[in-house]
Amino acid sequence: MDLVHLSRNVPELIEIDRLAGDLPRGMRVRVLDSIIHHGVELPIHCFEAGPDDPETPVFLLTGGVHGLERIGTHVVIAYMKTLFSHMAWDEAQHDHFKKARLIIVPLVNPAGMLLRSRSNGRGVDLMRNAPVEAVHNSWVPFVGGHRLGPFMAWYRGAGADEGAMEKESQALEELVRSKLFPAKAAISLDVHSGFGTVDRLWFPYAKSRDPFPSLAEVYRLNALLDRSYPNHIYKVEPQSLNYTTHGDLWDYFYDQHHASNSHGGAYLPLALELGSWLWVKKNPLQIFSLLGAFNPIIRHRYQRILRRHLALLDFMTRAAASHGIWSKLSEAERKEINEKAHDRWYSEFEGALPSFAAK
Ligand SMILES: [Zn+2]
């Protein structure tokens, strides 16, 4: 495999490498790890801006966990281009990075993208790979994660139980532990596509239909988004409202953070799930292309999607930096908000399907 092959099959990696070679002032880059695929090194790049102080509030943006969902990486790269351009002339952008950090991993699973596969190069679905067992069963067999083998999508991998996760998952874990866990406040946003007709912002849990401990914080952040962008397009909800899974990496990171959080830092792991079914509905023939179910094919629609999320990503960088408005809650406020949040997101589970212990 050579550069020509790479540029034809993973042009995203060439584009990321180009961005890494032309950094604006204040932006740093390193390689978290490299995935060796048929003798070729596929790097996982990590871009970072802001102070070294580990307590500094941070926003982590990731894409390309599922190799088929190329549009996620494209949305992240589009944001990086706008940001890098601003950093070349906009002093206000540099003022922001005096008090806040931004970390971007645009392509977590380069081998998967090369292979046009949801899974990584070893056939493991990274979003089913963490040592987390679902509390509530998925309504679709296998989609929630299985151990049958890498021949079918949603394979959890052999090492999930022992915590011996795949290289890509471990690289993310090391990053989240070192850069997000010590922070006063952290938001992560992982960009995916392939579910539903609207763009969704998902918060934990994926493993369970029970509320997660930071429900009040996410409710506040949602209220802030509604106030700041009254016409925004996002449906904000717990992932488990749609389906549950074993082995979700962000469930795992969140629970680890929650268990070890001695300094009281806030952490919200979010996923942006782009509603690709609408792209299929408007252009039905694209369902016959392997990538078409997960990515917009028509040019004007593709451009619209690259534009569409810039404001959200900017909002998240600001919300992480000025976190007090959503992260600082009195017990009375938390109780009141929890009740509202429960009514809004969890009441429809009551009396619904019984909960099972997962296999
Ligand atoms: Zn995905």
Residues whose N, C-alpha, C, O or C-beta is under 5 A from the ligand:
A	BS01	ZN	H66 E69 H192 S193
